[in-house]
Amino acid sequence: MSTVLTEAPAAVDGGPRGGVRAVLALARFEARRLLLSIPVVVAFVAYVAWVVWRTRTSWDGYPALQDVDRTTQQGPLLVGLAVLVCASSAVLRSLRHGTEDHFAIQVVEPWRRTVAHVLSVVPAALLTAVCVAGQFVWEAAKPGAVGGGSPAELLVGPLTVLLFGTLGVLLARVVRSPLAAPLLVVCLLFTLVLGTGTGNVDGLSWLAPVVSEGSANTLPSDLLGRPAAWHAVYLAGAALCVAFLAVLIAGGRRLAVRAGVALALAVAVAGGILQAGGVDPSPELTAARERASVAPEKEQTCVERGRSVYCAFPEWEPRTGTWAAVVDHVQSLAGGAAHERRLVVRQRIDARYGLGDDTAIPALTAPHQVTVGTAWGGNRVPEFSTAVAAVLVTGSEQAGSEVCDGRMVTIMWLSLSWQDEPVNALRRVRLDDSVEGSAVVLAPTDPLTMTEGQTDVVRELLEKPRPDVAERVKAHWAELTAPGVTTAEAAALLGVTAPRTADSCE
């Protein structure tokens, strides 16, 4: 019997445990699992469905892109919360399955695995960016779109998802409990959703991922005064800081990780401070808002279309043709000198208090001038049409808002009869959405009023053939537009039944 002795092979140094390729491979695996997880899939489906449902009819087909960019920020909140929960669950998967000890012999160290988990949320943020871009492009492609969007505002949605995803990874490294992420989501829902309002916005409000400022008015882009760029820097710095902090807590003690935490924190703090300082308008912005509100003619370009002049802020110049079409429709039905009257249609806003203010615009006293707002489509069309008709009948917006006699019949017929569904337009232009009884009639400036008798007469006129009524309107224009004419007299001149009740001012 003999024994053969062989020399043992020399030990080979395999280098550091794990590497870039291993981390990227794990990141791809975790990203795929994250995107296919049920909460994330449901969140994205709900988000896309909301975008499609809303964008089809948003702004009645006439969006201002400086408002559209802010509307892309709410939907990603749902995606971000889902990513937070699933990213935290992915980090705790080995703990739930009892395989944490097995990772001690793997080539990827805990801090490198944390890097992979952080990288796994990036595809979700990129997919959110695609959805945001799709929503914005859809709005921008509408024929009635005006203005321009802010890239910084569009970045808020994807950066929110990135921040929430990295927060989920950090939470799992700090609190080793599967209940931590759902509890955090409940807190975030309470503070971000229930606490998000449209009231006063201060520097503290900008610490939230999404800052909503609601207003019925749309302002020119250069008058918004939102520190959107610094807010994007703040969100990006916060997301990076959370990511580096998660890696540091997981055991990544390298100088690059520590420097990353310090640098990202500095970026987030700088962005937060600068965005808070940008909340209060600068003297230049305050002066520009005052000028646009009090003396808009200094900021506007006027174009002549047909017999009238249309003055608009630069971003709304493409819409002057649409306004001119409404004026031409109304004026074609008028009689006397009003049929050829030269009007000045001027866009007016009150931007002195920013987005959060809905101050009413007073009626113009100058003759033959009509106000048009920054919004268009839907109810804004009959409202503007009514303002045009009131100026043609009474001479000025101020005089039109004070009408309470039979001239109101002529004003409303001129305003509504040319529209596709005149009776429906009558409903939409009235404050109470009715076609019976007395009501307030909306206009771009001061509203008008209709009595019950005037409503009955106008409704009957709108149901008659338009050419027949138009012929009578032009034939009796002087009588129909004379101050003090009664509703009963107007009804007789137009060949309809006299109202059963007298006008309140007769």
C-alpha positions in Angstrom: 0.0 0.0 0.0 1.3 3.4 -0.9 0.2 6.9 -0.3 0.4 9.6 -3.0 0.9 13.1 -1.7 -0.1 16.0 -3.9 0.7 19.7 -3.3 -2.3 21.8 -2.5 -3.1 24.6 -5.0 -2.0 28.1 -4.0 -4.8 30.3 -2.7 -6.0 32.8 -5.3 -7.0 36.3 -4.3 -10.4 37.0 -5.8 -10.2 40.7 -5.1 -12.9 42.7 -3.4 -16.2 41.0 -2.8 -18.6 42.0 -5.5 -18.1 44.7 -8.0 -19.8 47.0 -10.4 -21.0 44.2 -12.7 -22.5 42.3 -9.7 -24.2 45.4 -8.4 -25.7 46.3 -11.8 -26.9 42.7 -12.3 -28.6 42.7 -8.9 -30.0 46.2 -9.7 -31.5 45.0 -13.0 -33.1 42.0 -11.2 -34.6 44.1 -8.4 -35.8 46.8 -10.8 -37.6 44.2 -12.8 -39.2 42.8 -9.7 -40.1 46.3 -8.5 -41.8 47.3 -11.7 -43.8 44.0 -11.9 -44.9 44.1 -8.2 -48.6 44.4 -7.8 -48.7 47.7 -5.9 -46.5 49.4 -8.5 -48.4 48.0 -11.5 -51.7 49.1 -10.0 -50.3 52.5 -9.2 -49.0 53.0 -12.8 -52.3 51.7 -14.3 -54.3 54.1 -12.1 -52.0 57.0 -12.9 -52.1 56.4 -16.7 -55.9 56.0 -16.6 -56.2 59.3 -14.7 -54.0 61.0 -17.2 -56.0 59.7 -20.2 -59.4 60.5 -18.5 -58.4 64.0 -17.6 -56.4 65.1 -20.6 -59.1 64.2 -23.1 -61.3 67.2 -22.0 -59.0 69.3 -19.9 -59.2 73.1 -20.2 -61.9 72.5 -22.9 -59.2 72.0 -25.4 -57.5 75.3 -24.7 -54.7 74.7 -22.2 -52.1 77.1 -21.1 -48.9 75.1 -20.8 -47.6 77.1 -17.8 -50.5 75.5 -16.0 -50.2 72.1 -17.5 -46.7 71.5 -16.2 -48.0 71.8 -12.6 -50.8 69.4 -13.2 -48.3 66.6 -14.0 -47.1 66.6 -10.3 -50.0 65.1 -8.4 -50.3 61.7 -10.2 -46.7 60.6 -9.5 -47.4 60.8 -5.8 -49.4 57.6 -6.0 -46.6 55.9 -7.9 -44.0 57.2 -5.4 -45.9 55.8 -2.5 -46.2 52.4 -4.1 -42.5 52.4 -5.0 -41.7 53.3 -1.4 -43.5 50.3 0.0 -42.2 47.8 -2.6 -38.6 49.1 -2.4 -38.7 48.7 1.4 -40.2 45.2 1.0 -37.4 44.2 -1.4 -34.7 45.2 1.1 -36.4 43.2 3.8 -37.1 40.1 1.6 -34.1 38.1 3.0 -35.2 38.9 6.5 -38.8 37.7 5.9 -37.5 34.5 4.2 -34.9 33.8 6.9 -32.0 33.9 4.4 -30.2 36.9 5.8 -27.3 34.7 7.1 -26.7 33.2 3.7 -25.8 36.5 2.3 -22.7 36.6 4.4 -21.0 34.1 2.0 -22.2 35.9 -1.1 -19.9 38.1 -3.2 -22.1 41.2 -2.8 -21.7 42.9 0.5 -24.7 44.5 2.3 -23.8 48.0 1.4 -23.4 47.0 -2.3 -26.8 45.3 -2.1 -28.2 48.6 -0.8 -26.6 50.4 -3.8 -28.4 47.9 -6.1 -31.7 48.5 -4.3 -31.3 52.3 -4.7 -30.5 51.9 -8.4 -33.6 49.7 -8.8 -35.9 52.6 -8.2 -34.4 54.6 -11.0 -36.4 52.8 -13.8 -39.6 53.6 -12.0 -38.7 57.3 -11.9 -37.8 57.1 -15.6 -41.1 55.5 -16.5 -42.8 58.2 -14.5 -40.9 60.8 -16.6 -42.2 59.1 -19.8 -45.8 59.4 -18.4 -45.2 63.1 -17.5 -43.8 63.8 -20.9 -46.7 62.1 -22.6 -49.3 64.1 -20.7 -47.5 67.4 -21.4 -47.0 66.6 -25.1 -50.7 65.6 -25.5 -51.8 68.9 -24.0 -49.2 70.9 -26.1 -50.5 69.2 -29.3 -54.0 70.5 -28.9 -54.8 73.2 -31.5 -55.9 75.6 -28.8 -52.7 75.3 -26.6 -50.8 78.5 -25.7 -47.8 79.4 -23.5 -44.9 77.3 -22.5 -44.1 74.8 -19.7 -41.2 74.8 -17.3 -38.8 71.8 -17.4 -38.2 72.2 -13.7 -41.9 71.8 -12.9 -42.0 68.7 -15.2 -39.1 67.2 -13.2 -41.0 67.3 -9.9 -43.0 64.1 -10.6 -40.1 61.8 -11.5 -38.0 63.3 -8.7 -40.8 62.6 -6.2 -40.8 58.9 -7.2 -37.0 58.8 -6.9 -37.2 60.4 -3.5 -39.9 58.1 -2.2 -38.1 55.0 -3.6 -34.8 55.8 -1.9 -36.7 56.7 1.3 -38.1 53.2 1.2 -34.6 51.7 1.0 -33.4 53.9 3.9 -36.4 53.0 6.0 -35.7 49.3 5.6 -32.1 49.7 6.6 -33.1 51.7 9.7 -36.2 49.9 10.9 -36.2 46.2 10.2 -39.9 45.8 10.2 -42.3 45.2 7.3 -44.9 47.5 9.0 -42.7 50.6 8.9 -43.2 51.4 5.2 -47.1 51.1 5.3 -47.1 53.3 8.4 -44.9 55.9 6.7 -47.2 55.9 3.7 -50.2 56.6 5.9 -48.3 59.6 7.4 -47.3 60.8 4.0 -50.9 60.5 2.7 -52.1 62.6 5.6 -49.5 65.3 5.3 -49.2 65.4 1.5 -52.7 64.7 0.2 -54.9 66.0 3.0 -52.6 68.8 3.9 -52.1 69.9 0.3 -54.2 73.0 -0.3 -54.5 76.0 -2.5 -54.2 78.6 0.2 -51.2 80.7 1.1 -47.9 79.2 0.1 -44.9 80.1 2.2 -41.3 78.9 2.4 -42.2 76.0 4.6 -44.8 74.8 2.1 -42.0 74.3 -0.5 -40.4 71.6 1.7 -43.1 69.2 0.5 -42.5 67.4 -2.8 -45.5 69.0 -4.6 -46.6 72.6 -4.0 -50.0 73.3 -5.3 -51.2 76.9 -6.0 -54.7 76.9 -7.4 -56.3 79.8 -9.2 -59.2 80.3 -11.6 -56.9 82.7 -13.6 -54.0 81.8 -15.8 -51.0 84.2 -15.7 -48.3 84.7 -18.2 -45.2 82.5 -17.6 -43.0 85.3 -16.6 -45.4 86.5 -13.8 -45.8 83.2 -12.0 -42.9 83.7 -9.6 -42.6 80.0 -8.6 -39.0 78.9 -7.5 -39.5 75.8 -9.6 -35.8 75.4 -10.5 -34.6 75.6 -6.9 -37.3 73.2 -5.9 -36.1 70.6 -8.5 -32.6 71.1 -7.1 -33.9 70.6 -3.5 -35.7 67.3 -4.5 -32.7 66.0 -6.4 -30.4 66.7 -3.5 -32.8 65.2 -1.0 -33.1 62.0 -3.1 -29.3 61.7 -3.4 -28.8 62.4 0.3 -31.3 59.7 1.3 -29.7 57.2 -1.1 -26.1 57.8 0.2 -27.4 57.7 3.8 -28.9 54.3 3.2 -25.6 53.0 1.8 -23.7 54.5 4.7 -26.0 52.8 7.3 -25.7 49.5 5.4 -21.9 49.6 6.0 -20.5 51.6 3.1 -17.9 53.5 5.0 -15.8 54.5 2.0 -14.8 58.1 1.6 -16.9 58.5 -1.6 -20.1 57.5 0.3 -19.4 59.9 3.1 -18.6 62.7 0.7 -21.7 61.8 -1.2 -23.9 62.2 1.9 -22.2 65.6 2.7 -22.5 66.9 -0.9 -26.0 65.8 -1.5 -27.1 67.2 1.9 -25.5 70.5 1.0 -27.3 70.6 -2.4 -30.7 69.8 -0.7 -30.1 72.5 2.0 -29.0 75.1 -0.6 -32.0 74.3 -2.8 -34.4 74.5 0.2 -33.0 77.8 1.4 -33.0 79.4 -2.1 -36.5 78.1 -2.9 -37.8 79.6 0.3 -36.2 82.9 -0.5 -37.8 82.8 -4.0 -41.4 82.6 -2.6 -41.6 86.3 -1.9 -41.7 88.2 -5.3 -38.7 90.3 -6.2 -39.2 94.1 -6.8 -38.8 93.4 -10.5 -41.6 90.8 -10.5 -43.8 92.9 -8.4 -43.4 95.8 -10.8 -44.1 93.5 -13.8 -47.2 92.2 -12.2 -48.4 95.7 -11.4 -47.8 96.8 -15.0 -49.6 93.8 -16.5 -52.6 94.4 -14.2 -52.9 98.1 -14.4 -51.5 99.0 -17.8 -51.6 95.9 -19.9 -51.2 97.9 -23.1 -47.5 98.3 -22.2 -47.0 94.6 -22.4 -49.3 93.5 -25.2 -49.2 93.3 -29.0 -52.3 94.4 -30.9 -53.4 93.0 -34.2 -56.2 94.0 -36.5 -58.6 91.4 -37.6 -61.5 92.5 -39.8 -62.9 95.7 -38.4 -61.7 95.3 -34.8 -58.4 95.3 -32.9 -57.3 92.5 -30.6 -54.6 93.1 -27.9 -53.1 90.2 -26.1 -50.1 89.2 -24.0 -47.4 87.6 -26.2 -48.3 84.0 -25.3 -51.9 84.5 -26.3 -51.4 86.1 -29.7 -52.3 82.9 -31.5 -55.7 83.0 -29.9 -56.8 86.4 -31.3 -58.2 84.7 -34.4 -60.5 82.6 -32.2 -61.7 85.8 -30.4 -62.3 87.5 -33.7 -64.5 84.7 -34.9 -66.8 85.2 -31.9 -66.9 88.9 -32.4 -67.8 88.5 -36.0 -70.6 86.1 -35.2 -72.2 88.5 -32.7 -71.6 91.6 -34.8 -73.1 90.0 -37.9 -76.5 89.8 -36.0 -76.4 93.4 -34.8 -78.1 96.3 -36.6 -77.6 100.0 -37.0 -74.1 101.4 -36.4 -73.2 98.5 -34.2 -73.1 96.2 -37.3 -69.9 98.0 -38.4 -68.6 99.1 -35.0 -64.9 99.0 -34.5 -64.2 97.3 -31.2 -61.0 97.0 -29.1 -60.8 93.6 -27.5 -58.2 93.6 -24.7 -56.9 90.8 -22.6 -56.9 91.8 -18.9 -55.7 90.0 -15.8 -55.0 90.9 -12.1 -51.6 89.4 -11.4 -50.7 91.7 -8.5 -51.2 88.9 -5.9 -49.9 86.0 -7.8 -51.5 82.6 -8.5 -53.3 82.3 -5.2 -55.6 85.3 -5.8 -58.9 85.4 -7.7 -59.6 89.1 -7.7 -62.5 90.1 -10.0 -61.6 92.3 -12.9 -63.7 95.5 -13.0 -65.7 96.5 -16.1 -64.2 99.0 -18.5 -65.8 102.4 -18.7 -64.2 103.3 -22.0 -66.5 103.0 -25.0 -66.4 100.1 -27.4 -63.8 98.2 -25.5 -64.3 94.5 -24.5 -62.4 92.5 -21.9 -61.2 88.9 -22.6 -59.5 86.7 -20.0 -56.6 84.2 -20.3 -58.9 81.1 -20.1 -61.0 80.0 -23.1 -63.3 77.2 -24.2 -66.4 75.9 -22.4 -68.3 78.5 -20.5 -65.7 81.2 -21.3 -67.1 81.4 -24.9 -70.7 82.5 -24.1 -69.3 84.7 -21.3 -67.1 86.6 -23.8 -69.9 86.6 -26.3 -72.2 88.2 -23.8 -69.6 90.9 -23.1 -69.3 91.7 -26.8 -73.1 91.9 -27.2 -73.5 94.2 -24.1 -70.9 96.6 -25.5 -72.6 96.7 -28.9 -76.0 97.4 -27.3 -75.0 99.8 -24.6 -71.7 101.2 -25.7 -69.4 100.1 -22.8 -68.9 97.2 -20.3 -69.9 99.4 -17.4 -73.2 100.4 -19.0 -73.9 96.8 -20.0 -73.4 95.5 -16.4 -76.1 98.0 -15.2 -78.8 97.0 -17.8 -82.1 95.9 -16.2 -84.6 96.8 -18.9 -85.7 95.2 -22.1 -82.2 95.7 -23.7 -81.2 92.6 -21.9 -83.3 90.5 -24.3 -81.3 91.9 -27.3 -78.0 91.4 -25.5 -78.7 87.7 -24.7 -80.1 86.9 -28.2 -77.0 88.4 -29.9 -74.8 86.5 -27.5 -76.3 83.1 -27.8 -78.3 82.6 -31.0 -75.3 82.0 -33.3 -73.9 79.1 -31.1 -74.5 75.4 -31.8 -76.8 74.8 -28.9 -78.2 78.3 -27.9 -80.4 77.1 -25.1 -77.6 75.0 -23.6 -75.3 78.1 -23.9 -78.0 80.1 -22.0 -77.8 77.5 -19.2 -74.0 77.6 -19.0 -73.7 81.4 -19.0 -76.0 81.7 -16.0 -74.6 81.3 -12.5 -77.3 78.9 -11.4 -77.2 76.8 -14.6 -80.9 77.3 -15.3 -83.1 78.4 -18.2 -86.0 79.6 -16.0 -86.5 82.4 -13.5 -84.2 85.3 -12.7 -80.4 84.7 -12.7 -77.0 86.3 -12.7 -75.3 86.2 -16.1 -71.5 85.7 -16.1 -69.1 87.8 -18.1 -65.3 88.4 -18.0 -65.8 91.4 -15.8 -68.9 92.5 -13.8 -71.9 90.2 -14.2 -75.2 91.1 -15.8 -78.7 90.2 -14.5 -81.8 88.7 -16.1 -85.3 88.8 -14.8 -87.8 86.0 -15.0 -89.6 87.7 -17.8 -86.5 88.4 -19.8 -85.5 84.7 -19.4 -88.9 83.6 -20.8 -88.6 85.9 -23.8 -85.0 85.0 -24.6 -85.7 81.3 -24.4 -88.6 81.6 -26.8 -86.5 83.7 -29.2 -83.7 81.0 -29.1 -86.2 78.4 -30.2 -87.3 80.4 -33.2 -85.5 80.3 -36.6 -82.5 82.6 -36.3 -82.9 84.4 -39.7 -86.4 85.4 -38.9 -85.4 86.9 -35.5 -82.3 88.5 -37.0 -84.4 90.4 -39.6 -86.6 91.8 -36.8 -83.6 92.7 -34.7 -82.0 94.7 -37.5 -85.3 96.3 -38.5 -86.0 97.5 -35.0 -82.5 98.1 -33.7 -83.0 101.6 -32.6 -86.1 100.7 -30.5 -84.6 97.6 -29.1 -81.4 99.3 -27.9 -83.1 102.5 -26.5 -82.6 102.9 -22.7 -85.8 102.3 -20.9 -87.4 99.9 -23.4 -89.4 97.4 -21.6 -89.2 93.6 -21.9 -92.8 93.6 -23.1 -92.0 96.1 -25.8 -89.0 94.2 -26.9 -91.1 91.0 -27.1 -93.7 92.7 -29.2 -91.0 94.1 -31.6 -89.5 90.6 -32.0 -92.8 88.8 -32.5 -92.9 86.7 -29.3 -95.2 86.4 -26.3 -94.9 89.2 -23.8 -93.6 88.1 -20.3 -96.1 87.5 -17.6 -94.1 89.5 -15.1 -92.8 93.0 -15.3 -89.1 93.8 -15.2 -87.7 94.7 -11.8 -86.6 98.1 -13.0 -89.7 99.0 -15.0 
